[in-house]
């Protein structure tokens, strides 16, 4: 969408549409890119083409579409803000419905797995090398071989990535 955006920013600047120009310059990419994409779609709709065909339009037609969207930009922004507020409200409601454990086990478990991987793969061997370098015959043993750890890690990751959804589906299924 790079060339489309630069064409539309130029048309917005030339047509005197500072809201559209600002949205396209600042709100493209990542999560904030949704409103930029909405503006591009609205401009394409006003021009009567798909967003990909905007560069092939004559400049006056692009400017007219940008000006038409400029008139409705406050409504677009307000609708986007309201949609984001609703998404946040729904996420908070879901989190409070499940209780603390319902949503905290996943990030806490992932941090635990990260620490375990770091200890098993990097820190323990480094610590043992340091001990060996200092002349000690004592080495730190994990008590868990890599095969068993990877099995636990795989099971946890499977639950994290979809097992919880499967459990909820099974609970809701009619008996």
N, C-alpha and C positions, 0 to 999 in steps of 0.2 A: 504493500500500500504506500510505499515511499513516494513514487511519482505523483500519485493521486493526492496525497497530503500536501506536497509542495505546490501543486497546481491550485488546490483549494485555498491554501494559506495566501498565495499570491492574489487569487481572485477576491478573497475576503478583504485583504489589505486595500486592493484597488477599488472595491465596491464600497468600502467604508463600513465593514461589518466587524467591529472589534470583538464582540462576544464570540462569534464563530472562529475568528482568527486566534483568539486566546485559548479557546477549547482545543483547537487542533494543534496548537504549539505546545501546550502544557499537559494535555490529558491523553496523550497516546502512549500506549505500552503498559503492560502489567494490568493490575486491577483497575486503575483509573482509566485505562484505555477503552472501557465499555462505553463511556459517554462520548469519547472521540469517535468510536465506531458508529454510535447512534447518530451523531451529527453527520458523518459521511453518508450513512444510509439515508438520512433525511434529505440531504442535498441531492443525492442520486434520485430519490423519489420525486422531489420537486422538479428535477430536470427531465424526468420520465425515462431514465435509463438505469442500468445496473451500475454499482460503484466502479466496476472494472472499465466501463465505457466512458467514464467522466473525462479522461484525458483526450478523447477523440471529439468532444463537443467544442463548438465555437466558444470563444472567450465570453462574449456577451450573454450567452445562454447559461454558462457556469456562474457568472456574476449575478444573474437574475435569480438563479436557484439559491445561491449563497445569501442574497438579500432576503429571499422568502424565508429561509431557515433562520436568519438573524431575528426576524420578527417573532418566531416561536422558540428561540433559544432559551429564554427564561423558563418556559413551560417544560422544555426538554430537561434542563438542569434540575428543576424542581421534581420532575417525575423520577429522575435518576436518584436524587437524594432520598426521596420517599421509598423507593425500592430498596435502597441500601439500608435505610432505617428498619424496614420490615424484615429484611434478611437478618439483621442484627437482633431484632426482637425475637424472631423465631429461633435463632441459635441460642439465645439466653434462656428462652422457655424450655427448649430441649435439654439444656444443661441442668436447669433446676429440676426438671421432671425426673431425670435419671439419678439425681443426688450426686454427691462428690465422687464417689467411687465409679459411677457409671461413665464418667468422662475422663477422670484423672488417671485411671490405670494405664491407658494407652501411652500418653506422653511420659509418665513416670517409668513405665516398663521400657520404653525406647531409650530413655536416658540410662537406665540400668544396663540394658544390652550394650549401649555404646561404651560404658565404663568397663563392662566385662570384656568386650572385644579389645579395647585399648590395653587392659591389663594382660589378657592372654597373649595377644599378638605383639605388643610393643614394650610395655612397661616391665613386665616380668622378665623377658629375655634381657632387656637392658640392665635391670637390677641384678640379675644373675651374672651378667658379664662384668658388671662393676665389682660384685663380690669376688668373682674369680680373679679379676685383675688385682684386687687387694690381697690375694693369697688365701682367701677363705675356701675351705672345702665344703662349706654349707651352701646349699642351693635352695631356692624357694620352689616348692612344688605346688601345683594348682590343685591336684586331687580330682581333676576332671579333664579327661582327654579331649582333644579337638573334635573327635567324632561325636561324642555325647553333647558337647557344647553346641556344635552346629545343628544337631537334631533339636535341642531345646530352642535355639535361635530360630530355626525354620518353623517350628510349631508356633512360637510366639508371633513371629512375623505374619504367618498365615492367619492367625486370629486377628491380629491388628489390621491386616489388609482386607479382611472379608469375613472372617469367622464370626465376628460379632453380628454382622448383618445376617448371616445364616442362622445364628441362634435366635435372633429376633423374628425371623421369618418362620422358623419352626414353632416358636411360641404362639404366633398369631394364626397358624394354620388350624383349620377346623378339625376337631378330633373325630 
